[in-house]
Amino acid sequence: MSLLSVVTLLLACGFLGSLAKQVDRNSTQVFTVEYHSDHKYVHNRITNQTFVLYQRGTPKPQPASPRDLFFEVPLNGIGVKSLSALPFIEMFGLRDRIAYVGWAHSAPSSCIQRLYRDRKISSFPQDFLYSMNTVDDYPTFGESSFEEKTIRTQLSEDSDVQESAEWLRFYATFFNLEEKAAVIARDMMHNYHCIKERAATNAKYPKPVIAWTGVFERNGETYIEISMTPYKVNLTTDAGATMIDIDSIHATQKNNSRTTYGYAAVDLQRMAEGSLSFTDMEPTNVYHPERTASLFAYKIADAREVLKDVDILIDETSHDLGRFGRLTFGRSLTAENVLNFYRLNESDTQLNFIKNKAIFREDRSSGWGTYATAMPDAALEDVVNVVHPGFNQFHWMRNVYSDQEVIGVRSTSCEDPEAKLANPATICHEPNGFVIGSPRQLPLQ
């Protein structure tokens, strides 16, 4: 099979579409577009790739640079390894064009699981997204040809909220769906700001302090990690709360001759690939404020000191059998389970998040890691619910002290694999009574 590696994809069979959907020529944080009569130049500012997208059936344009990557658009079919791109494809209603999904059997989408069950999608353990144009029995991946057809993306929590919405519009250029993407992104961000304004009208003072934390093991040591990624900072402040004071923690750690490990969220992928070790994440293993670190780790013995000012804890510890034992695997984690991660217990009532039973996890339903960055309004709604209990229903989060049912992802939950993915966010009403956004279905499963 001839493999075209592409980060977003689709083309309805036999449908050429219209290339010149010149919705917005302006630059964004993520990309720029330059339109011509039968092709367009798309430059990814984040990865510094330039794509020449020419209308299917027209001659291939001359390259402006030897590094330009060429694609006939709309694209035909694709494989998706980076699940962070999956929501955008589903929001365009293009699931039927997906040939491969990395870990399809466990993807946090009931419709992807159904397509995998029905053998319409296969698992495909390769990086990035791929567009398949012809048919061989087995795809081969020469490094040079692979790179020629790779559309790299860098959507992660190191992106801010606005950047996340712009990735949707970036992907749309490969399918001539700029107009549709502009409407979706506009509605999503309008809804986001409406939810933010509603939260502001119910602001609490002093603002509660939130810590997004997890526990992990590395080289025989157990650490507590605090996430300060731009996306989470946006969600926290826009929900009416404030982030834990990392500089204050660092000063305390330094005074006590303890080490703070700082690194960026993008380093996690390098760690997973084995190209970066924990001790390599910063040159000196010590946090320096001028660096762009967004994740910070401390020895678990320091947990009480590190978390002493936290009012709300959002635990992101991996639900992992090997790490935390058979009793916590395959069922929802309880407050006792979570406190055990941090070497804490219910008697530690000097900690506000224990005294006020304000510990949350993102596992009410699967998919926070995949869908929350693509749907910022729904993600914000969950964090507002954390700060203002009862604001609305949770989508991905739950309070571990509650008996709230955990929703599993099952292929049988998908009624129509060809349906567009619905944003689960509730339509936000402005104070004057107008509705922001388009009608949406609930819930996302």
DRENMIVEX-68042 format. One record per residue (C-alpha): residue number from 1; residue in three letters; x, y, z. Coordinates in pm, whole numbers. Layout:
// residues N
+-----+------+--------+--------+--------+
|  nr | rest |      X |      Y |      Z |
+-----+------+--------+--------+--------+
| NUM |  ALA |      X |      Y |      Z |
...
+-----+------+--------+--------+--------+
// end
This chain:
// residues 445
+-----+------+--------+--------+--------+
|  nr | rest |      X |      Y |      Z |
+-----+------+--------+--------+--------+
|   1 |  MET |      0 |      0 |      0 |
|   2 |  SER |    124 |    340 |    -84 |
|   3 |  LEU |    113 |    529 |    242 |
|   4 |  LEU |     52 |    898 |    266 |
|   5 |  SER |    108 |   1014 |    617 |
|   6 |  VAL |   -133 |   1290 |    695 |
|   7 |  VAL |   -263 |   1442 |   1015 |
|   8 |  THR |   -625 |   1473 |    918 |
|   9 |  LEU |   -816 |   1335 |    643 |
|  10 |  LEU |  -1107 |   1246 |    429 |
|  11 |  LEU |  -1261 |   1268 |     91 |
|  12 |  ALA |  -1605 |   1153 |     -8 |
|  13 |  CYS |  -1560 |    908 |   -293 |
|  14 |  GLY |  -1600 |   1081 |   -630 |
|  15 |  PHE |  -1667 |   1419 |   -473 |
|  16 |  LEU |  -1422 |   1692 |   -559 |
|  17 |  GLY |  -1557 |   1968 |   -343 |
|  18 |  SER |  -1465 |   2332 |   -377 |
|  19 |  LEU |  -1112 |   2443 |   -301 |
|  20 |  ALA |  -1164 |   2815 |   -263 |
|  21 |  LYS |  -1346 |   2827 |     69 |
|  22 |  GLN |  -1160 |   3143 |    159 |
|  23 |  VAL |  -1314 |   3201 |    497 |
|  24 |  ASP |  -1032 |   3381 |    670 |
|  25 |  ARG |   -698 |   3477 |    521 |
|  26 |  ASN |   -566 |   3608 |    850 |
|  27 |  SER |   -285 |   3439 |   1036 |
|  28 |  THR |   -355 |   3241 |   1351 |
|  29 |  GLN |   -131 |   3110 |   1627 |
|  30 |  VAL |   -126 |   2771 |   1458 |
|  31 |  PHE |   -118 |   2827 |   1082 |
|  32 |  THR |   -145 |   3062 |    785 |
|  33 |  VAL |   -326 |   3002 |    456 |
|  34 |  GLU |   -256 |   3156 |    116 |
|  35 |  TYR |   -525 |   3082 |   -143 |
|  36 |  HIS |   -482 |   3052 |   -521 |
|  37 |  SER |   -729 |   2948 |   -793 |
|  38 |  ASP |   -664 |   2574 |   -773 |
|  39 |  HIS |   -434 |   2531 |   -474 |
|  40 |  LYS |   -352 |   2675 |   -135 |
|  41 |  TYR |    -40 |   2703 |     78 |
|  42 |  VAL |    -88 |   2606 |    441 |
|  43 |  HIS |    200 |   2676 |    677 |
|  44 |  ASN |    199 |   2512 |   1019 |
|  45 |  ARG |    363 |   2767 |   1247 |
|  46 |  ILE |    408 |   2517 |   1530 |
|  47 |  THR |    593 |   2246 |   1337 |
|  48 |  ASN |    726 |   2471 |   1056 |
|  49 |  GLN |    582 |   2252 |    781 |
|  50 |  THR |    440 |   2396 |    457 |
|  51 |  PHE |    174 |   2207 |    263 |
|  52 |  VAL |     71 |   2270 |    -95 |
|  53 |  LEU |   -289 |   2151 |   -117 |
|  54 |  TYR |   -413 |   2132 |   -475 |
|  55 |  GLN |   -760 |   2046 |   -595 |
|  56 |  ARG |   -806 |   1683 |   -685 |
|  57 |  GLY |   -790 |   1637 |  -1062 |
|  58 |  THR |   -584 |   1951 |  -1128 |
|  59 |  PRO |   -211 |   1966 |  -1217 |
|  60 |  LYS |     40 |   1962 |   -936 |
|  61 |  PRO |    174 |   2316 |   -876 |
|  62 |  GLN |    541 |   2402 |   -880 |
|  63 |  PRO |    702 |   2393 |   -535 |
|  64 |  ALA |    807 |   2722 |   -380 |
|  65 |  SER |   1056 |   2535 |   -162 |
|  66 |  PRO |   1210 |   2186 |   -180 |
|  67 |  ARG |   1064 |   2125 |    165 |
|  68 |  ASP |    703 |   2178 |     52 |
|  69 |  LEU |    472 |   1880 |     99 |
|  70 |  PHE |    204 |   1817 |   -166 |
|  71 |  PHE |   -144 |   1673 |   -117 |
|  72 |  GLU |   -443 |   1641 |   -345 |
|  73 |  VAL |   -748 |   1757 |   -156 |
|  74 |  PRO |   -992 |   1663 |    -26 |
|  75 |  LEU |   -796 |   1369 |    113 |
|  76 |  ASN |   -916 |   1013 |     58 |
|  77 |  GLY |   -870 |    801 |    369 |
|  78 |  ILE |   -652 |    805 |    673 |
|  79 |  GLY |   -496 |    634 |    967 |
|  80 |  VAL |   -486 |    807 |   1302 |
|  81 |  LYS |   -227 |    731 |   1566 |
|  82 |  SER |   -244 |   1052 |   1763 |
|  83 |  LEU |   -582 |   1029 |   1935 |
|  84 |  SER |   -577 |   1403 |   2004 |
|  85 |  ALA |   -667 |   1453 |   1635 |
|  86 |  LEU |   -953 |   1203 |   1642 |
|  87 |  PRO |  -1226 |   1441 |   1773 |
|  88 |  PHE |  -1175 |   1682 |   1485 |
|  89 |  ILE |  -1222 |   1407 |   1229 |
|  90 |  GLU |  -1534 |   1289 |   1411 |
|  91 |  MET |  -1671 |   1643 |   1436 |
|  92 |  PHE |  -1652 |   1669 |   1057 |
|  93 |  GLY |  -1846 |   1343 |   1026 |
|  94 |  LEU |  -1555 |   1163 |    858 |
|  95 |  ARG |  -1529 |    839 |   1054 |
|  96 |  ASP |  -1612 |    638 |    743 |
|  97 |  ARG |  -1286 |    761 |    588 |
|  98 |  ILE |  -1067 |    631 |    868 |
|  99 |  ALA |   -879 |    313 |    780 |
| 100 |  TYR |   -657 |    282 |   1085 |
| 101 |  VAL |   -661 |    406 |   1444 |
| 102 |  GLY |   -386 |    344 |   1694 |
| 103 |  TRP |   -528 |    126 |   1973 |
| 104 |  ALA |   -869 |    127 |   1802 |
| 105 |  HIS |  -1000 |   -146 |   2033 |
| 106 |  SER |   -964 |     86 |   2333 |
| 107 |  ALA |  -1025 |    425 |   2170 |
| 108 |  PRO |  -1245 |    648 |   2391 |
| 109 |  SER |  -1513 |    660 |   2120 |
| 110 |  SER |  -1796 |    409 |   2103 |
| 111 |  CYS |  -1830 |    460 |   1727 |
| 112 |  ILE |  -1461 |    399 |   1662 |
| 113 |  GLN |  -1486 |     85 |   1873 |
| 114 |  ARG |  -1791 |    -22 |   1673 |
| 115 |  LEU |  -1613 |     31 |   1342 |
| 116 |  TYR |  -1322 |   -170 |   1478 |
| 117 |  ARG |  -1560 |   -445 |   1592 |
| 118 |  ASP |  -1718 |   -449 |   1246 |
| 119 |  ARG |  -1369 |   -470 |   1089 |
| 120 |  LYS |  -1407 |   -140 |    909 |
| 121 |  ILE |  -1115 |      9 |   1104 |
| 122 |  SER |   -791 |   -160 |   1205 |
| 123 |  SER |   -537 |    -80 |   1473 |
| 124 |  PHE |   -226 |     72 |   1327 |
| 125 |  PRO |     63 |    144 |   1565 |
| 126 |  GLN |    243 |    425 |   1385 |
| 127 |  ASP |    290 |    790 |   1470 |
| 128 |  PHE |     84 |   1077 |   1338 |
| 129 |  LEU |   -200 |   1054 |   1087 |
| 130 |  TYR |   -188 |    884 |    754 |
| 131 |  SER |   -377 |    907 |    428 |
| 132 |  MET |   -403 |    585 |    230 |
| 133 |  ASN |   -445 |    632 |   -144 |
| 134 |  THR |   -385 |    291 |   -302 |
| 135 |  VAL |   -383 |    -67 |   -192 |
| 136 |  ASP |   -105 |   -305 |   -101 |
| 137 |  ASP |   -139 |   -597 |    132 |
| 138 |  TYR |     79 |   -434 |    391 |
| 139 |  PRO |    201 |    -76 |    415 |
| 140 |  THR |    574 |    -19 |    410 |
| 141 |  PHE |    731 |    276 |    579 |
| 142 |  GLY |   1049 |    407 |    421 |
| 143 |  GLU |   1168 |    693 |    635 |
| 144 |  SER |   1200 |    945 |    353 |
| 145 |  SER |    866 |    870 |    187 |
| 146 |  PHE |    705 |    853 |    530 |
| 147 |  GLU |    831 |   1199 |    620 |
| 148 |  GLU |    717 |   1339 |    285 |
| 149 |  LYS |    358 |   1261 |    371 |
| 150 |  THR |    352 |   1331 |    742 |
| 151 |  ILE |    146 |   1616 |    876 |
| 152 |  ARG |    280 |   1675 |   1222 |
| 153 |  THR |     64 |   1829 |   1488 |
| 154 |  GLN |    140 |   1934 |   1840 |
| 155 |  LEU |   -196 |   1961 |   2008 |
| 156 |  SER |   -145 |   1901 |   2378 |
| 157 |  GLU |   -213 |   2072 |   2707 |
| 158 |  ASP |     86 |   2290 |   2626 |
| 159 |  SER |   -158 |   2457 |   2384 |
| 160 |  ASP |   -386 |   2726 |   2521 |
| 161 |  VAL |   -762 |   2728 |   2471 |
| 162 |  GLN |   -760 |   2951 |   2162 |
| 163 |  GLU |   -490 |   2743 |   1995 |
| 164 |  SER |   -694 |   2427 |   2048 |
| 165 |  ALA |   -984 |   2576 |   1853 |
| 166 |  GLU |   -748 |   2678 |   1573 |
| 167 |  TRP |   -631 |   2320 |   1517 |
| 168 |  LEU |   -985 |   2239 |   1405 |
| 169 |  ARG |   -956 |   2500 |   1132 |
| 170 |  PHE |   -609 |   2376 |   1038 |
| 171 |  TYR |   -733 |   2020 |    984 |
| 172 |  ALA |  -1025 |   2152 |    780 |
| 173 |  THR |   -795 |   2287 |    509 |
| 174 |  PHE |   -711 |   1930 |    405 |
| 175 |  PHE |  -1078 |   1858 |    336 |
| 176 |  ASN |  -1193 |   2192 |    196 |
| 177 |  LEU |  -1409 |   2230 |    504 |
| 178 |  GLU |  -1290 |   2572 |    616 |
| 179 |  GLU |  -1640 |   2721 |    630 |
| 180 |  LYS |  -1775 |   2437 |    841 |
| 181 |  ALA |  -1476 |   2448 |   1075 |
| 182 |  ALA |  -1504 |   2824 |   1117 |
| 183 |  VAL |  -1866 |   2788 |   1230 |
| 184 |  ILE |  -1786 |   2505 |   1472 |
| 185 |  ALA |  -1488 |   2691 |   1619 |
| 186 |  ARG |  -1683 |   3015 |   1649 |
| 187 |  ASP |  -1976 |   2850 |   1826 |
| 188 |  MET |  -1744 |   2661 |   2057 |
| 189 |  MET |  -1548 |   2968 |   2162 |
| 190 |  HIS |  -1862 |   3181 |   2200 |
| 191 |  ASN |  -2004 |   2912 |   2424 |
| 192 |  TYR |  -1676 |   2897 |   2615 |
| 193 |  HIS |  -1678 |   3270 |   2687 |
| 194 |  CYS |  -2044 |   3261 |   2784 |
| 195 |  ILE |  -1971 |   2985 |   3039 |
| 196 |  LYS |  -1674 |   3188 |   3164 |
| 197 |  GLU |  -1896 |   3495 |   3211 |
| 198 |  ARG |  -2159 |   3295 |   3396 |
| 199 |  ALA |  -1892 |   3159 |   3630 |
| 200 |  ALA |  -1767 |   3513 |   3692 |
| 201 |  THR |  -2111 |   3626 |   3807 |
| 202 |  ASN |  -2092 |   3362 |   4083 |
| 203 |  ALA |  -1728 |   3423 |   4175 |
| 204 |  LYS |  -1603 |   3309 |   4513 |
| 205 |  TYR |  -1362 |   3519 |   4720 |
| 206 |  PRO |  -1099 |   3434 |   4800 |
| 207 |  LYS |  -1075 |   3225 |   4488 |
| 208 |  PRO |  -1028 |   2853 |   4560 |
| 209 |  VAL |   -685 |   2708 |   4486 |
| 210 |  ILE |   -682 |   2413 |   4244 |
| 211 |  ALA |   -401 |   2163 |   4195 |
| 212 |  TRP |   -400 |   1927 |   3896 |
| 213 |  THR |   -187 |   1643 |   4026 |
| 214 |  GLY |    -86 |   1284 |   3972 |
| 215 |  VAL |    139 |   1025 |   4130 |
| 216 |  PHE |    391 |    823 |   3934 |
| 217 |  GLU |    694 |    604 |   3990 |
| 218 |  ARG |   1031 |    645 |   3825 |
| 219 |  ASN |   1351 |    453 |   3894 |
| 220 |  GLY |   1218 |    317 |   4222 |
| 221 |  GLU |   1106 |    657 |   4353 |
| 222 |  THR |    747 |    779 |   4388 |
| 223 |  TYR |    669 |   1137 |   4292 |
| 224 |  ILE |    377 |   1376 |   4303 |
| 225 |  GLU |    344 |   1575 |   3983 |
| 226 |  ILE |    171 |   1911 |   3949 |
| 227 |  SER |     53 |   2019 |   3605 |
| 228 |  MET |     66 |   2387 |   3513 |
| 229 |  THR |      2 |   2345 |   3141 |
| 230 |  PRO |   -143 |   2649 |   2963 |
| 231 |  TYR |   -467 |   2466 |   2886 |
| 232 |  LYS |   -530 |   2383 |   3252 |
| 233 |  VAL |   -430 |   2732 |   3362 |
| 234 |  ASN |   -690 |   2871 |   3118 |
| 235 |  LEU |   -962 |   2637 |   3241 |
| 236 |  THR |   -885 |   2704 |   3607 |
| 237 |  THR |   -875 |   3082 |   3591 |
| 238 |  ASP |  -1175 |   3103 |   3357 |
| 239 |  ALA |  -1375 |   2884 |   3597 |
| 240 |  GLY |  -1314 |   3137 |   3874 |
| 241 |  ALA |  -1032 |   2963 |   4062 |
| 242 |  THR |   -657 |   3006 |   4087 |
| 243 |  MET |   -370 |   2767 |   4030 |
| 244 |  ILE |   -144 |   2640 |   4306 |
| 245 |  ASP |    153 |   2873 |   4366 |
| 246 |  ILE |    447 |   2685 |   4215 |
| 247 |  ASP |    700 |   2959 |   4292 |
| 248 |  SER |    609 |   2947 |   4661 |
| 249 |  ILE |    645 |   2569 |   4664 |
| 250 |  HIS |    980 |   2595 |   4489 |
| 251 |  ALA |   1105 |   2847 |   4747 |
| 252 |  THR |   1002 |   2616 |   5031 |
| 253 |  GLN |   1164 |   2318 |   4862 |
| 254 |  LYS |   1484 |   2514 |   4806 |
| 255 |  ASN |   1495 |   2631 |   5168 |
| 256 |  ASN |   1464 |   2268 |   5276 |
| 257 |  SER |   1732 |   2154 |   5028 |
| 258 |  ARG |   1479 |   1954 |   4829 |
| 259 |  THR |   1465 |   1921 |   4452 |
| 260 |  THR |   1189 |   2038 |   4220 |
| 261 |  TYR |   1190 |   1862 |   3882 |
| 262 |  GLY |   1050 |   2075 |   3600 |
| 263 |  TYR |    974 |   1974 |   3243 |
| 264 |  ALA |    729 |   2039 |   2960 |
| 265 |  ALA |    423 |   1833 |   2866 |
| 266 |  VAL |    574 |   1755 |   2526 |
| 267 |  ASP |    857 |   1575 |   2709 |
| 268 |  LEU |    609 |   1307 |   2815 |
| 269 |  GLN |    591 |   1178 |   2458 |
| 270 |  ARG |    970 |   1161 |   2441 |
| 271 |  MET |    972 |    969 |   2768 |
| 272 |  ALA |    715 |    725 |   2632 |
| 273 |  GLU |    930 |    670 |   2325 |
| 274 |  GLY |   1234 |    604 |   2545 |
| 275 |  SER |   1433 |    897 |   2406 |
| 276 |  LEU |   1418 |   1092 |   2733 |
| 277 |  SER |   1462 |    974 |   3089 |
| 278 |  PHE |   1313 |   1137 |   3396 |
| 279 |  THR |   1653 |   1255 |   3514 |
| 280 |  ASP |   1713 |   1420 |   3175 |
| 281 |  MET |   1397 |   1628 |   3174 |
| 282 |  GLU |   1584 |   1938 |   3288 |
| 283 |  PRO |   1960 |   1985 |   3249 |
| 284 |  THR |   2008 |   2020 |   3625 |
| 285 |  ASN |   1684 |   1846 |   3732 |
| 286 |  VAL |   1595 |   2170 |   3910 |
| 287 |  TYR |   1306 |   2402 |   3836 |
| 288 |  HIS |   1405 |   2743 |   3703 |
| 289 |  PRO |   1123 |   3002 |   3664 |
| 290 |  GLU |   1265 |   3134 |   3336 |
| 291 |  ARG |   1229 |   2795 |   3168 |
| 292 |  THR |    914 |   2685 |   2992 |
| 293 |  ALA |    842 |   2396 |   3227 |
| 294 |  SER |    473 |   2322 |   3277 |
| 295 |  LEU |    495 |   2002 |   3483 |
| 296 |  PHE |    665 |   1983 |   3821 |
| 297 |  ALA |    752 |   1679 |   4030 |
| 298 |  TYR |    832 |   1636 |   4399 |
| 299 |  LYS |    917 |   1341 |   4620 |
| 300 |  ILE |    598 |   1185 |   4758 |
| 301 |  ALA |    725 |   1243 |   5114 |
| 302 |  ASP |    673 |   1615 |   5050 |
| 303 |  ALA |    306 |   1577 |   4949 |
| 304 |  ARG |    158 |   1735 |   5263 |
| 305 |  GLU |    383 |   2038 |   5236 |
| 306 |  VAL |    330 |   2075 |   4862 |
| 307 |  LEU |    -52 |   2051 |   4888 |
| 308 |  LYS |   -103 |   2249 |   5210 |
| 309 |  ASP |   -276 |   2546 |   5041 |
| 310 |  VAL |   -491 |   2346 |   4799 |
| 311 |  ASP |   -871 |   2373 |   4823 |
| 312 |  ILE |   -959 |   2146 |   4528 |
| 313 |  LEU |   -751 |   1852 |   4409 |
| 314 |  ILE |   -797 |   1712 |   4058 |
| 315 |  ASP |   -622 |   1375 |   4059 |
| 316 |  GLU |   -487 |   1253 |   3725 |
| 317 |  THR |   -301 |    946 |   3849 |
| 318 |  SER |   -297 |    673 |   3587 |
| 319 |  HIS |   -541 |    391 |   3653 |
| 320 |  ASP |   -264 |    135 |   3619 |
| 321 |  LEU |   -267 |   -227 |   3738 |
| 322 |  GLY |    107 |   -273 |   3768 |
| 323 |  ARG |    159 |     44 |   3966 |
| 324 |  PHE |   -125 |     48 |   4215 |
| 325 |  GLY |   -239 |   -310 |   4249 |
| 326 |  ARG |   -522 |   -536 |   4151 |
| 327 |  LEU |   -778 |   -387 |   4391 |
| 328 |  THR |   -794 |    -58 |   4200 |
| 329 |  PHE |   -797 |   -200 |   3850 |
| 330 |  GLY |  -1119 |   -242 |   3655 |
| 331 |  ARG |  -1339 |    -35 |   3884 |
| 332 |  SER |  -1378 |    330 |   3977 |
| 333 |  LEU |  -1129 |    463 |   4225 |
| 334 |  THR |  -1258 |    570 |   4565 |
| 335 |  ALA |  -1146 |    860 |   4782 |
| 336 |  GLU |   -949 |    612 |   4992 |
| 337 |  ASN |   -770 |    482 |   4681 |
| 338 |  VAL |   -677 |    832 |   4571 |
| 339 |  LEU |   -555 |    942 |   4914 |
| 340 |  ASN |   -341 |    629 |   4933 |
| 341 |  PHE |   -162 |    741 |   4617 |
| 342 |  TYR |    -43 |   1052 |   4801 |
| 343 |  ARG |     30 |    871 |   5129 |
| 344 |  LEU |   -260 |   1063 |   5286 |
| 345 |  ASN |   -576 |    958 |   5467 |
| 346 |  GLU |   -910 |   1097 |   5587 |
| 347 |  SER |   -755 |   1218 |   5913 |
| 348 |  ASP |   -543 |   1475 |   5726 |
| 349 |  THR |   -816 |   1735 |   5767 |
| 350 |  GLN |   -564 |   2018 |   5786 |
| 351 |  LEU |   -573 |   1988 |   5407 |
| 352 |  ASN |   -879 |   2172 |   5277 |
| 353 |  PHE |   -944 |   1937 |   4986 |
| 354 |  ILE |   -980 |   1649 |   5234 |
| 355 |  LYS |  -1177 |   1847 |   5491 |
| 356 |  ASN |  -1419 |   1971 |   5223 |
| 357 |  LYS |  -1427 |   1643 |   5029 |
| 358 |  ALA |  -1316 |   1822 |   4713 |
| 359 |  ILE |  -1117 |   1559 |   4524 |
| 360 |  PHE |  -1204 |   1501 |   4159 |
| 361 |  ARG |  -1094 |   1271 |   3878 |
| 362 |  GLU |  -1145 |   1286 |   3501 |
| 363 |  ASP |  -1274 |    930 |   3475 |
| 364 |  ARG |  -1652 |    961 |   3498 |
| 365 |  SER |  -1639 |    877 |   3128 |
| 366 |  SER |  -1342 |    796 |   2910 |
| 367 |  GLY |  -1195 |   1056 |   2684 |
| 368 |  TRP |  -1084 |   1361 |   2882 |
| 369 |  GLY |   -732 |   1327 |   2744 |
| 370 |  THR |   -864 |   1292 |   2388 |
| 371 |  TYR |  -1168 |   1518 |   2374 |
| 372 |  ALA |  -1120 |   1791 |   2637 |
| 373 |  THR |   -856 |   1979 |   2439 |
| 374 |  ALA |  -1072 |   1966 |   2125 |
| 375 |  MET |  -1389 |   2083 |   2303 |
| 376 |  PRO |  -1281 |   2362 |   2538 |
| 377 |  ASP |  -1635 |   2472 |   2623 |
| 378 |  ALA |  -1726 |   2126 |   2754 |
| 379 |  ALA |  -1395 |   2107 |   2942 |
| 380 |  LEU |  -1454 |   2447 |   3100 |
| 381 |  GLU |  -1803 |   2340 |   3204 |
| 382 |  ASP |  -1654 |   2050 |   3398 |
| 383 |  VAL |  -1405 |   2273 |   3578 |
| 384 |  VAL |  -1678 |   2526 |   3660 |
| 385 |  ASN |  -1872 |   2236 |   3812 |
| 386 |  VAL |  -1568 |   2162 |   4027 |
| 387 |  VAL |  -1551 |   2523 |   4151 |
| 388 |  HIS |  -1929 |   2575 |   4167 |
| 389 |  PRO |  -2089 |   2237 |   4246 |
| 390 |  GLY |  -2424 |   2197 |   4071 |
| 391 |  PHE |  -2346 |   2448 |   3794 |
| 392 |  ASN |  -2432 |   2181 |   3540 |
| 393 |  GLN |  -2377 |   1813 |   3475 |
| 394 |  PHE |  -2027 |   1667 |   3456 |
| 395 |  HIS |  -1908 |   1523 |   3125 |
| 396 |  TRP |  -1575 |   1365 |   3218 |
| 397 |  MET |  -1513 |   1454 |   3581 |
| 398 |  ARG |  -1656 |   1324 |   3908 |
| 399 |  ASN |  -1608 |   1380 |   4279 |
| 400 |  VAL |  -1446 |   1066 |   4419 |
| 401 |  TYR |  -1647 |   1106 |   4741 |
| 402 |  SER |  -1972 |   1072 |   4546 |
| 403 |  ASP |  -2136 |    753 |   4425 |
| 404 |  GLN |  -2167 |    892 |   4073 |
| 405 |  GLU |  -2181 |    617 |   3812 |
| 406 |  VAL |  -1876 |    574 |   3591 |
| 407 |  ILE |  -1975 |    552 |   3224 |
| 408 |  GLY |  -1781 |    299 |   3019 |
| 409 |  VAL |  -1721 |    326 |   2645 |
| 410 |  ARG |  -1881 |     37 |   2458 |
| 411 |  SER |  -1925 |    -25 |   2088 |
| 412 |  THR |  -2293 |   -103 |   2148 |
| 413 |  SER |  -2351 |    260 |   2255 |
| 414 |  CYS |  -2288 |    384 |   1900 |
| 415 |  GLU |  -2615 |    406 |   1707 |
| 416 |  ASP |  -2480 |    564 |   1388 |
| 417 |  PRO |  -2105 |    551 |   1311 |
| 418 |  GLU |  -2153 |    803 |   1030 |
| 419 |  ALA |  -2309 |   1067 |   1255 |
| 420 |  LYS |  -2104 |   1372 |   1342 |
| 421 |  LEU |  -1960 |   1383 |   1690 |
| 422 |  ALA |  -2176 |   1604 |   1909 |
| 423 |  ASN |  -2011 |   1846 |   2148 |
| 424 |  PRO |  -2144 |   1756 |   2496 |
| 425 |  ALA |  -2130 |   2113 |   2627 |
| 426 |  THR |  -2459 |   2257 |   2739 |
| 427 |  ILE |  -2573 |   2558 |   2539 |
| 428 |  CYS |  -2488 |   2862 |   2747 |
| 429 |  HIS |  -2746 |   3139 |   2778 |
| 430 |  GLU |  -2625 |   3495 |   2797 |
| 431 |  PRO |  -2781 |   3719 |   3062 |
| 432 |  ASN |  -3003 |   3880 |   2795 |
| 433 |  GLY |  -3158 |   3544 |   2714 |
| 434 |  PHE |  -2995 |   3480 |   2380 |
| 435 |  VAL |  -2842 |   3139 |   2318 |
| 436 |  ILE |  -2478 |   3105 |   2221 |
| 437 |  GLY |  -2389 |   2827 |   1981 |
| 438 |  SER |  -2585 |   2563 |   1792 |
| 439 |  PRO |  -2809 |   2288 |   1936 |
| 440 |  ARG |  -2608 |   1996 |   2065 |
| 441 |  GLN |  -2674 |   1646 |   2184 |
| 442 |  LEU |  -2586 |   1503 |   2522 |
| 443 |  PRO |  -2391 |   1311 |   2631 |
| 444 |  LEU |  -2067 |   1229 |   2447 |
| 445 |  GLN |  -2011 |    853 |   2458 |
+-----+------+--------+--------+--------+
// end
